[in-house]
Amino acid sequence: STHHQHRTAIASHTRRNSTIMSTTVPPEEELRDALATILLKDGNDDEGIIDGIDGDIVDYLAGMLHESGLDDLDESIGPFLEGLGCDDDLIAACGAAVMRCASAVTTNGGDDSNGIIDNRSNDDMHTGAVKLKGGIVSMSLNDQSEAEMDIWGEENTHAAMTNQQRDAHDNTVSSKDKRKARKELEGARREYTAKMAMLEAEEEEMGGKASVSNMVIPDYRSGRNEKDIHVRNVSLSLDNGTPLLDDGELKFAHRRRYGLVGKNGVGKTTLLKAIAAFEVENMPLHHRILHVRQEIRAAGGDISVLQAVMSADIERNTLIGEEKKLLKRLEGEEGVTNSEGGEPTSGGGESMKAKLEKLKAQSKETTSDGETSFNADLKRLDEVYERLQILGSDTAESRASTILSGLQFTPSMQSGPTSALSGGWRMRVALAAALFIEPDLLMLDEPTNHLDLEAVLWLESYLQSYRHTLIVVSHDRSFLNEVCTDTIEFAKRKLNYYKGDYDTYVRASEDNIKNIMRVYMAYKDKREHMMEFINKFRASASRAKLVQSRVKMVEKMDLEAPDAVVVEASWRFTIPNPEPLGRPIISIDDVWFDYVPVDEATGAKKPKGEWILQLVNFGVDLDSRIGILGPNGAGKSTLLNLIMDRIEPTKGSISRNGNLRIGHFTQHSADKFNLQLSAVENMLNLFEGSEDQVMRSFLGKFQIQGTDALKPMMMLSGGQKSRVAFASLAYQKPHVIIMDEPTNHLDMESIDALVEAVKGFRGGLIVVSHDEHFITNTCEELWVVGEGVVAKYKGGFDDYKKETLTRTAKRVAESVKQLSAINN
């Protein structure tokens, strides 16, 4: 019979592996993988090789084999597979796959409860944790390049580490729960892989050529040249079909500046990309629209920074190229100069207007044979010059230089190649290019992430006078308050519009919630009152009509009932307060520092007036709340490294309490974890000797729970990674916290949580940040670093802003003048 045949097929494997079956049962995960290779198409849980088989069936078979053992393999899976329509060959292949799996486990070391044997030493198990001098815990783990390991890490290393730390927990989890958790992790893995593939394809499409998203050249023949943008019935979805926006409405008024706010993952960046690519149905096509992404990987090149900004305007470049061709036909080769940098080629230094007038005079002398083509070219040249005039082509270089200077580029940096810049400075080039293009609709996605405070203050001032429409996505509420005239809330797949800046939006939103709550409570109170009457007199014959009337009223009220208001609780965390320490906590006395105090080639000493830090004196106690301000390159990070004992002073001394613990949190803290490992594994590596279950519970306080705590951190969202970084900071129980741009890449909720945690912390604090809201809410005194001096600032933050804007305006004017002299 058929049943006898498949029993015979499997039994042959059983006899050859009787020793394996009687002693070794592979882990359920390995059994599942073995069966999946036979029964599923390319490992796809949703599609088996025959109808009726999917990932759930494979999970069931693996769980059954793991629990019942392999001694009766022919009886356990044979009839079941036959009932699903599998033929003898397929059933035999499944049996062989299970036997190979069992054999591999035995070969690798015999019976192991989890099927994976760890042959590494205990020292290797905790590789990567680095402790620095002075009790500072580094969050940096050993890095491996993507080329050295698969994107999901070295499988055996990861699995061994995982099993060692999870054994006690796994033994209490049912097979069904394990299968469910595994499916969730596999789903997250597929989602992450798809996301990474999409980002890589996007970068490849950009080709590393431009620092900003490609701008689609508008069609000026469409529309009625209206400057406002109004599009109804807008829907937006991800590639996997997940809806982000349902029946939304885009309403952008000319010269208004909008702040687009919403939780991470709601779809803000996706919406901006769709608008920039004209993928929104019925989007008017006659607008110049540009979206500056928050992260790029521009390759850089040999052209100067100034030229890179000027060449970013695609429309301007196209018009200049067309001008060259027209002039060549109108006046011949000798009349067209070779224009470096794509500048208008009007020969002899003549203005566009003068050149055009000269050509018009020439047209009157043209013979009738060439008159038609000459006049057509002349008319088109007139149109080109008119458009170039609108684009400000005559002042292109000075405008580009002004913008770059405002973003802290020195004249030498502007004339230098973009390839010499770091990633953060290339992002500034991207921003400068967008401001130079000056599109009709400019969309900036987290523009302050790579800027220092001076550049942020200049950008605020510049955008306040922007002549067109602006949309900004930013986590910096002070920036939104300074720049925006309106706020758009992206929530629950809807766009809600509010007049006013971010703080005004918050107040209006809270008032709306209170009003809705008031209406809902009024409905509930009235309904309860009616139901009380109905229940009390339901059995009374004399009041039957009244009861029936009330019932109808309640039914009508329920049909028109307002939605219940759900107010989400704000997430907060705390940083444990440290034990007291005797003074001095940190004392900096007469410190001088420079990276190259003596020229190695000549042996000449650098003048002390040019040293990075000169005669620095100040101290830090447990009640210190210090905000450090100063322009980029002034020495703020150098000062922090001196305090943390990462570098030593050239002269002077720095004293620290011997029991001092310093916590260091930066904008890159979340990126320094080993993303191949889970949050639990990373934390156990950082804090050796900690217990697995204790660490899980601690991470739970930061809303890293369940599978989120166990999946590779590369699969966590940016906000979740930040919470793991918060957890690592809190677990140290530091006496002093040093923060370097801590709010970059955090959402509003995380920033608020960090502010509250720092305010409740009873230890010392030193902050370097461009976020005005964070500094003013956490720091009690300001210190300014500049020209080698570190001095306490006597005024408040508003006073510092005014001084900085005045100083920046003066520096920009001098920089433009200096660069103009160099180019001429």
C-alpha positions in Angstrom: 0.0 0.0 0.0 1.0 3.7 -0.2 1.2 3.9 3.5 3.5 0.9 3.6 5.7 2.4 0.9 6.3 5.7 2.7 6.9 3.8 5.9 9.5 1.7 4.1 11.2 4.8 2.7 11.5 6.5 6.1 12.3 3.3 7.9 15.4 2.8 5.7 16.8 6.2 7.1 15.6 5.2 10.6 17.7 2.0 10.6 20.8 3.9 9.4 20.4 6.5 12.1 19.0 4.5 15.0 21.7 5.6 17.3 21.1 9.3 16.5 17.3 9.0 17.0 17.6 7.2 20.3 19.9 9.8 21.8 19.6 13.2 20.0 16.6 15.4 19.2 17.6 18.6 17.4 16.2 21.9 18.5 12.8 22.7 17.2 14.2 25.7 15.2 16.6 23.4 13.4 13.9 20.8 12.7 11.7 23.6 11.4 14.5 24.9 9.1 15.2 21.4 7.8 11.6 20.7 6.9 11.1 24.2 5.4 13.9 23.6 2.9 11.8 20.7 1.5 8.2 21.8 2.0 8.3 25.6 1.4 9.2 27.6 -1.7 12.4 29.6 -1.0 11.7 29.6 2.7 8.5 31.6 2.1 6.1 30.9 5.0 3.1 31.8 2.9 3.8 29.4 0.0 4.4 25.7 0.1 5.5 23.5 -2.8 2.0 22.0 -2.8 -1.4 23.4 -1.9 -2.3 23.1 1.8 1.3 23.5 3.1 2.5 26.7 4.6 4.7 28.0 7.5 2.1 27.1 10.1 2.1 23.4 9.0 5.9 23.3 9.1 5.8 24.8 12.6 3.4 22.2 13.7 5.5 19.3 12.3 8.7 20.6 13.9 7.0 21.1 17.3 5.5 17.6 17.1 8.8 16.0 16.2 10.6 17.9 19.0 8.1 16.9 21.6 7.6 13.2 20.5 11.2 12.4 19.5 12.5 10.7 16.4 12.1 7.0 17.4 8.7 6.7 15.5 9.4 9.1 12.7 7.6 6.9 10.1 4.4 7.0 12.2 4.6 10.6 13.3 5.0 12.5 10.0 4.4 10.0 7.2 0.6 9.7 7.5 0.3 13.4 8.1 2.2 14.3 5.0 0.4 11.8 2.9 -2.9 13.3 4.0 -1.7 16.7 2.7 -1.0 15.2 -0.7 2.7 14.6 -0.5 4.0 11.7 -2.7 6.5 9.0 -1.6 9.6 10.9 -2.8 8.6 14.1 -0.9 7.9 12.2 2.3 11.2 10.4 2.0 13.0 13.7 1.4 11.5 15.1 4.6 12.7 12.1 6.5 16.2 12.4 5.1 16.3 16.1 6.0 15.3 15.4 9.6 18.0 12.7 9.8 20.7 15.0 8.4 19.6 17.6 11.0 19.9 15.0 13.8 23.2 13.7 12.5 24.7 17.2 12.4 23.7 17.8 16.0 25.5 14.6 17.1 28.6 15.4 15.0 28.8 18.9 16.6 29.0 17.5 20.2 26.1 15.2 21.2 23.1 16.0 23.1 22.6 19.7 23.7 19.2 21.0 24.9 19.3 23.8 22.3 21.1 22.0 19.6 24.0 24.4 19.3 27.3 23.9 21.1 29.4 26.8 22.2 33.1 26.0 21.9 34.4 29.5 22.8 36.0 30.5 26.0 34.2 32.6 28.6 36.6 35.5 27.7 35.4 35.3 24.1 31.8 35.4 25.2 32.1 39.0 26.3 34.3 40.4 23.6 33.9 44.0 22.9 33.2 45.6 26.3 35.8 48.3 26.8 36.4 50.1 30.1 38.3 53.4 30.0 40.2 55.2 32.7 38.3 57.1 35.4 35.4 54.7 35.5 34.0 55.8 32.1 32.1 53.0 30.3 32.5 53.1 26.5 29.5 52.1 24.5 31.6 51.2 21.5 31.7 47.5 20.7 34.1 45.6 18.3 33.1 46.5 14.8 33.0 44.2 11.8 32.5 45.3 8.3 29.5 44.2 6.3 31.8 42.4 3.9 33.2 40.3 6.8 29.9 38.9 7.9 26.4 38.3 6.7 24.0 41.1 7.5 22.5 38.9 10.2 25.9 38.2 11.8 28.0 35.0 12.3 25.2 32.5 12.8 27.0 30.2 15.2 28.5 33.0 17.3 25.1 34.8 17.6 23.2 31.6 18.4 25.7 30.4 21.0 25.7 33.7 22.8 21.9 33.8 22.6 21.5 30.3 23.9 23.8 30.8 26.8 21.9 33.8 28.0 18.4 32.5 27.3 18.5 28.9 28.5 16.6 29.5 31.8 14.0 31.6 30.0 13.5 29.3 27.0 12.9 26.2 29.2 9.7 28.0 30.5 8.3 28.9 27.1 6.0 26.6 25.3 6.8 25.4 21.8 3.7 27.2 20.5 5.0 30.5 21.9 8.4 29.9 20.5 7.0 29.3 17.0 4.9 32.5 17.4 7.9 34.5 18.5 10.0 33.1 15.6 7.4 34.1 13.1 7.3 37.6 14.5 11.1 37.8 14.2 11.1 36.4 10.7 8.5 38.9 9.7 10.6 41.7 11.2 13.7 40.4 9.4 11.9 40.4 6.0 10.6 43.9 6.7 14.1 45.2 7.6 15.7 43.5 4.6 13.2 45.0 2.3 13.7 48.4 3.8 17.5 48.2 3.5 17.2 47.0 -0.1 14.9 50.0 -0.9 17.4 52.4 0.7 20.3 50.9 -1.2 18.4 51.1 -4.5 17.6 54.7 -3.8 21.2 55.5 -3.1 22.3 53.7 -6.3 19.7 55.6 -8.3 21.1 58.9 -6.9 24.5 57.7 -8.1 26.3 59.8 -5.4 26.1 62.7 -7.8 23.9 65.2 -6.0 23.7 66.1 -2.4 20.0 66.7 -2.6 17.1 64.8 -4.1 16.8 65.3 -7.8 14.5 68.1 -8.7 11.9 67.4 -11.4 12.0 70.3 -13.9 8.5 71.9 -13.8 6.1 72.1 -16.7 5.4 75.8 -16.9 2.7 75.3 -19.6 0.4 73.5 -17.1 -1.8 75.2 -14.6 -2.6 78.9 -14.4 0.6 79.9 -12.7 -1.1 79.8 -9.3 1.3 79.9 -6.4 -0.7 78.1 -3.8 -0.9 74.3 -3.8 -4.2 72.6 -3.0 -4.8 68.9 -3.7 -7.8 67.0 -2.4 -8.3 63.2 -1.9 -4.7 62.3 -1.4 -4.0 58.7 -0.4 -0.5 57.3 0.3 0.7 53.8 1.0 3.9 51.9 1.5 5.1 49.5 -1.2 3.8 46.6 0.9 0.3 48.1 0.8 0.3 49.6 4.4 -1.9 52.8 4.2 -0.3 55.9 5.6 -2.8 58.6 4.4 -6.4 58.2 3.6 -8.3 60.9 1.7 -6.0 63.6 2.9 -5.7 67.2 1.7 -2.6 69.2 0.8 -3.0 72.9 1.5 0.2 74.9 1.1 -0.2 78.7 0.8 2.4 80.8 -0.9 5.1 82.2 1.5 3.8 80.2 4.5 6.2 78.1 6.4 4.8 74.8 7.7 6.1 72.5 10.4 5.1 68.8 9.7 4.9 66.9 13.0 3.9 63.4 13.9 5.3 60.3 15.5 8.3 58.4 14.0 7.1 56.0 11.4 3.8 57.8 10.7 4.9 58.6 7.1 6.3 62.2 7.1 9.3 61.4 5.0 7.4 59.2 2.6 4.9 62.0 2.1 7.6 64.5 1.3 9.3 62.1 -1.2 6.0 61.5 -2.9 5.3 65.3 -3.2 8.9 65.9 -4.6 8.6 63.2 -7.2 5.1 64.4 -8.3 3.7 61.0 -7.3 0.7 62.7 -5.7 -2.2 62.5 -8.0 -3.4 65.9 -9.4 -0.2 67.6 -8.0 0.3 70.9 -10.0 3.3 70.5 -12.3 4.4 74.1 -12.7 6.1 74.3 -9.3 9.8 73.9 -8.6 9.7 71.4 -5.7 12.7 70.0 -3.8 13.1 67.7 -0.8 16.3 67.6 1.2 16.6 64.2 3.0 17.9 64.0 6.5 20.7 61.5 5.6 22.6 61.1 2.4 25.8 59.3 1.3 27.1 61.7 -1.4 30.4 60.5 -2.8 31.9 64.0 -3.1 34.1 65.0 -6.0 37.0 67.2 -7.1 34.8 70.3 -7.9 34.9 73.0 -5.3 32.2 73.3 -2.6 31.0 76.6 -4.1 30.8 75.1 -7.6 28.9 72.0 -6.2 26.3 74.3 -4.8 25.9 76.4 -7.9 25.7 73.3 -10.2 22.9 71.8 -8.1 20.2 73.9 -9.8 19.2 71.6 -12.7 16.9 74.2 -14.4 19.5 76.9 -14.3 22.2 74.6 -15.7 19.8 73.5 -18.5 19.0 77.1 -19.4 22.7 78.1 -19.4 23.4 75.2 -21.8 20.6 76.3 -24.0 22.0 79.9 -24.0 25.3 78.6 -25.2 23.7 76.8 -28.2 21.6 79.8 -29.1 24.5 82.3 -28.9 26.6 79.9 -31.0 24.0 80.0 -33.8 23.2 83.7 -33.4 26.8 85.1 -33.5 29.1 82.3 -34.3 31.7 80.3 -32.4 33.9 83.4 -31.7 31.1 85.1 -29.8 30.7 82.5 -27.2 33.3 82.4 -24.4 34.0 79.2 -22.5 32.1 79.6 -19.3 33.6 77.8 -16.4 31.1 76.8 -13.7 28.1 77.1 -16.0 27.8 80.8 -15.9 25.9 82.7 -18.6 28.2 83.1 -21.6 27.5 86.6 -22.7 30.8 87.5 -24.3 33.0 90.4 -23.3 31.5 90.6 -19.8 28.3 92.2 -21.2 25.1 91.8 -19.2 22.4 89.5 -20.5 20.2 92.6 -21.2 23.0 94.4 -23.1 23.8 91.3 -25.2 20.2 90.8 -26.1 19.8 94.4 -27.2 22.9 94.1 -29.4 21.5 90.9 -31.0 18.1 92.6 -31.6 19.8 95.4 -33.4 21.7 92.9 -35.5 18.4 91.2 -36.4 17.3 94.3 -38.3 20.2 93.8 -40.7 19.5 90.1 -41.3 18.6 89.1 -44.8 15.2 87.6 -45.4 16.6 84.1 -46.0 17.9 83.8 -42.4 15.4 86.1 -40.8 12.9 83.4 -39.7 15.4 81.1 -37.9 17.3 84.1 -36.5 14.2 85.7 -35.0 13.0 82.4 -33.6 16.4 81.8 -31.8 16.3 85.4 -30.7 12.9 85.0 -29.2 13.9 81.9 -27.4 17.0 83.5 -26.1 14.9 86.3 -24.7 12.8 83.7 -22.9 15.9 82.0 -21.5 17.3 85.3 -20.2 14.0 86.2 -18.6 13.9 82.9 -16.8 17.6 83.2 -15.7 16.8 86.6 -14.4 14.0 85.2 -12.3 16.4 82.5 -11.0 18.9 85.2 -10.0 21.6 83.9 -12.3 23.6 87.2 -12.3 24.0 87.0 -8.5 24.5 83.2 -8.3 28.0 83.2 -6.9 27.4 85.8 -4.2 24.2 84.0 -3.1 25.9 80.6 -2.9 28.8 82.1 -1.0 26.5 83.9 1.5 24.6 80.6 2.2 27.8 78.6 2.6 29.3 81.2 5.0 26.1 81.2 7.1 26.5 77.5 7.4 30.0 78.0 8.8 32.0 77.3 5.6 35.2 79.4 5.6 36.5 80.8 2.3 39.1 78.1 2.1 36.5 75.4 2.6 34.3 76.9 -0.1 37.1 76.9 -2.7 38.3 73.4 -1.6 37.0 70.1 -3.1 33.8 68.4 -1.7 35.8 65.1 -1.5 37.7 66.6 1.4 34.6 67.0 3.6 33.3 64.7 6.2 29.7 63.3 6.0 28.3 66.0 8.3 29.8 68.8 6.2 28.5 67.2 3.0 25.1 67.3 4.5 25.6 71.1 4.9 26.5 71.2 1.2 23.2 69.5 0.5 21.3 72.1 2.6 23.2 75.0 1.0 22.4 73.7 -2.5 18.7 73.5 -1.7 18.7 77.1 -0.3 20.6 78.3 -3.3 18.1 76.7 -5.7 15.3 78.4 -3.8 12.4 76.2 -5.1 8.7 77.2 -5.0 8.2 74.5 -2.4 11.2 73.6 -0.2 10.9 70.6 2.1 13.6 70.1 4.7 13.8 66.8 6.6 15.6 67.3 10.0 17.8 70.1 8.7 19.5 70.8 12.0 20.9 67.3 12.7 24.4 68.1 11.3 24.6 71.8 12.3 26.2 73.5 15.3 24.3 76.1 17.3 25.7 79.0 15.3 24.6 77.5 12.0 21.2 76.7 13.4 20.6 80.3 14.5 21.7 81.6 11.1 19.4 79.1 9.3 16.5 80.2 11.5 17.1 83.8 10.5 17.5 82.9 6.8 14.3 80.8 6.6 12.2 83.5 8.3 12.6 85.6 5.2 12.2 82.7 2.7 10.3 84.0 -0.3 8.4 80.9 -1.2 6.6 78.0 0.5 8.5 75.9 3.1 7.8 72.6 4.9 10.0 71.5 7.7 10.2 68.2 9.6 12.3 68.7 12.8 12.6 67.4 16.3 13.9 70.8 17.5 10.9 72.6 18.8 12.7 75.9 19.3 13.6 75.8 15.6 10.0 75.1 14.7 8.8 78.0 16.9 11.3 80.4 15.2 10.7 79.3 11.6 7.1 78.1 11.2 3.9 80.1 10.6 1.7 77.0 10.5 1.8 73.4 11.8 0.6 70.3 10.1 -0.2 67.3 12.3 0.2 63.9 10.6 -1.7 61.4 12.8 -4.2 58.6 12.3 -3.7 58.7 8.5 -5.0 62.3 8.4 -3.4 65.7 8.0 -4.7 68.4 10.5 -3.8 72.0 9.9 -3.2 74.5 12.7 -2.3 78.2 12.5 0.8 79.2 14.5 4.1 77.8 15.6 4.8 74.5 17.4 3.9 75.7 20.9 0.7 77.2 19.6 -0.2 73.9 18.0 0.5 72.0 21.2 -1.9 74.3 23.1 -4.5 74.1 20.4 -4.2 70.4 20.2 -4.6 70.1 24.0 -7.6 72.4 23.9 -9.2 70.3 21.2 -8.7 67.1 23.2 -10.3 68.8 26.3 -13.3 70.0 24.2 -13.8 66.5 22.6 -13.5 65.0 26.1 -16.0 67.4 27.4 -18.5 66.5 24.6 -17.9 62.8 25.2 -18.4 63.0 28.9 -21.6 65.0 28.4 -22.9 62.2 26.1 -21.9 59.5 28.6 -23.6 61.4 31.6 -26.8 61.9 29.6 -26.9 58.3 28.4 -26.3 57.0 31.9 -29.1 59.2 33.3 -31.5 57.8 30.6 -30.4 54.2 31.2 -31.0 54.6 34.9 -34.6 55.7 34.1 -35.1 52.9 31.6 -33.8 50.2 34.0 -35.8 51.6 36.9 -39.2 51.7 35.2 -38.7 49.0 32.5 -41.3 46.8 34.2 -43.8 49.6 34.9 -46.9 49.4 32.6 -47.9 53.0 33.4 -44.5 54.3 32.2 -44.1 52.0 29.2 -44.4 54.9 26.7 -41.9 57.0 28.5 -39.5 54.0 28.7 -39.9 53.3 25.0 -39.3 57.0 24.2 -36.1 56.9 26.3 -34.9 53.8 24.5 -35.4 55.4 21.1 -33.5 58.5 22.3 -30.6 56.3 23.6 -30.5 54.5 20.3 -30.3 57.7 18.4 -27.7 59.1 20.7 -25.5 56.0 20.2 -25.7 56.4 16.4 -24.5 60.0 16.7 -22.1 59.3 19.6 -18.7 61.1 19.6 -15.6 58.9 19.5 -14.1 58.0 22.8 -11.0 60.0 23.6 -7.9 58.0 24.1 -5.0 60.0 25.7 -1.8 58.1 25.4 0.4 58.2 28.5 3.7 60.0 28.0 6.7 57.7 28.3 9.2 58.7 31.0 12.3 57.1 32.5 14.6 57.9 35.4 18.3 58.0 35.9 19.2 56.5 39.3 20.8 59.1 41.6 24.4 58.3 42.6 25.9 58.1 46.1 27.5 61.3 47.4 31.2 62.0 46.6 33.6 64.3 48.3 35.0 67.3 46.5 36.6 67.9 44.1 34.5 65.9 41.7 36.3 67.3 38.6 38.8 70.2 38.9 40.5 71.7 35.8 43.4 73.9 36.8 45.5 76.1 34.4 45.0 73.7 31.5 46.6 74.4 28.1 46.1 72.1 25.1 46.9 71.8 21.5 47.1 68.7 19.2 50.3 70.0 17.6 52.1 72.4 20.0 55.4 71.8 18.1 55.9 71.6 14.4 57.4 68.2 13.8 59.2 69.2 10.6 60.8 72.4 11.9 60.7 72.0 15.6 59.2 75.4 16.0 56.7 76.0 18.8 53.2 77.1 18.0 52.5 80.6 19.5 50.4 80.1 22.6 47.8 82.5 21.3 47.0 79.9 18.6 46.5 77.0 21.0 43.0 75.4 21.0 42.6 75.8 24.7 44.5 78.3 26.8 44.6 78.6 30.6 41.3 76.9 31.3 40.1 76.9 34.9 36.7 75.6 36.2 35.2 72.7 38.2 32.3 70.3 38.1 30.3 69.2 41.2 27.2 67.0 41.6 25.0 70.0 41.4 26.5 71.5 38.3 24.3 72.1 35.3 26.6 73.4 32.5 25.7 74.2 28.9 28.8 74.6 26.7 28.4 76.9 23.7 30.7 78.0 20.9 31.2 77.8 17.1 32.1 74.6 15.3 35.9 73.9 15.8 36.2 76.1 18.8 37.3 73.2 21.1 34.1 72.0 22.7 34.6 68.3 22.0 38.3 68.7 22.9 37.3 70.1 26.3 34.9 67.1 26.9 37.7 64.6 25.9 40.0 66.3 28.5 37.3 66.0 31.2 36.8 62.3 30.4 40.6 61.6 30.4 40.6 60.5 26.7 43.4 63.0 26.1 45.8 64.6 28.5 46.5 68.4 28.9 49.7 69.7 27.3 50.1 71.9 30.4 48.2 72.1 33.7 46.3 69.4 35.5 42.8 67.8 35.8 41.8 66.2 39.1 39.0 63.7 39.4 37.5 61.9 42.4 38.8 58.3 42.4 35.3 56.8 42.7 33.8 59.0 40.0 31.6 57.4 37.3 31.1 59.4 34.2 28.2 58.6 31.8 28.7 59.8 28.2 25.7 60.1 25.8 26.1 61.4 22.2 24.1 61.6 19.0 25.9 58.4 18.0 25.4 56.4 21.2 22.7 54.2 19.6 24.9 53.5 16.6 27.8 52.2 18.7 26.0 49.0 19.7 26.7 45.7 17.9 23.6 45.7 15.7 24.0 42.0 15.0 23.2 41.3 18.7 20.0 41.9 20.7 19.5 44.7 23.2 19.9 42.2 26.0 23.1 40.8 24.6 24.6 44.3 24.1 23.7 45.3 27.7 25.2 42.1 29.1 28.4 42.8 27.1 28.6 46.3 28.4 28.0 45.4 32.0 29.8 42.1 32.7 28.5 40.1 35.6 24.9 41.3 35.2 22.1 38.7 35.1 20.1 38.0 32.0 16.7 38.3 33.7 17.6 41.4 35.6 18.7 43.0 32.4 15.5 42.1 30.6 13.5 43.6 33.4 15.6 46.8 33.3 15.1 47.2 29.6 11.4 46.7 30.1 11.4 50.0 32.0 12.4 51.6 28.7 9.7 49.8 26.7 12.1 47.3 25.2 10.1 44.2 25.9 9.3 40.7 24.5 10.8 40.0 21.1 12.0 43.6 20.9 14.6 42.8 23.6 15.7 39.6 21.8 15.8 40.5 18.1 19.0 41.9 16.5 19.1 45.6 17.2 19.4 46.3 13.5 15.7 45.5 13.4 14.7 48.1 16.0 13.5 51.5 15.0 15.6 54.6 15.6 13.6 55.5 18.7 13.9 52.0 20.1 17.7 52.1 19.7 17.8 55.4 21.5 15.9 53.9 24.4 18.4 51.1 24.7 21.1 53.9 24.8 19.1 55.6 27.5 19.0 52.3 29.4 22.8 51.8 29.2 23.3 55.4 30.5 20.9 54.8 33.4 22.4 51.4 34.3 25.8 53.0 34.9 24.4 55.1 37.8 26.8 57.9 36.8 27.8 60.8 39.1 28.3 63.1 36.1 26.7 62.9 32.7 28.4 64.4 29.7 26.1 64.9 26.6 27.3 65.8 23.1 24.4 66.7 20.8 22.1 64.2 22.6 18.9 65.2 20.8 20.0 64.4 17.2 17.9 61.5 15.8 15.5 61.5 18.7 11.8 62.1 18.3 9.9 64.7 20.4 8.7 62.1 22.9 12.2 60.8 23.5 13.6 64.3 23.9 10.9 65.2 26.4 11.6 61.9 28.3 15.3 62.7 28.3 14.7 66.3 29.5 12.6 65.1 32.4 15.1 62.4 33.3 18.0 64.9 33.4 15.9 67.4 35.4 15.2 64.7 38.0 18.9 63.5 38.1 20.8 64.5 41.2 24.3 64.5 39.7 26.5 66.7 37.6 25.6 67.6 33.9 27.6 69.0 31.0 25.8 69.5 27.7 27.0 70.5 24.2 23.9 70.9 22.0 22.4 73.0 19.3 18.9 72.4 20.7 17.8 75.6 22.5 14.9 73.9 24.2 17.1 71.1 25.6 19.7 73.6 26.9 17.3 76.1 28.4 15.4 73.3 30.2 18.3 71.4 31.6 21.2 73.8 32.1 21.6 76.5 34.8 24.8 78.1 33.6 26.4 78.7 30.2 30.1 78.5 29.3 31.4 79.7 26.0 34.4 78.2 24.2 36.1 80.4 21.5 39.5 81.7 20.5 41.2 79.4 23.1 39.2 80.8 26.0 36.7 78.9 28.1 34.6 81.5 30.1 31.4 81.6 32.0 28.7 83.6 30.1 27.1 86.3 32.1 23.9 86.6 30.1 21.1 84.2 29.2 20.5 82.2 26.1 18.6 84.9 24.3 21.5 87.3 24.8 23.9 84.7 23.4 21.6 84.3 20.3 21.6 88.0 19.6 25.4 88.2 19.9 25.8 85.2 17.7 23.6 86.5 14.9 25.4 89.8 14.9 28.8 88.1 14.8 27.6 85.7 12.0 26.3 88.5 9.8 29.6 90.3 10.0 31.5 87.1 9.3 29.3 86.2 6.3 29.9 89.7 4.8 33.6 89.4 5.2 33.7 85.9 3.8 31.7 86.8 0.6 34.0 89.8 0.1 37.1 87.7 0.6 36.0 84.9 -1.8 35.0 87.4 -4.4 38.5 88.8 -4.3 40.0 85.3 -4.6 37.9 84.5 -7.7 38.6 87.8 -9.4 
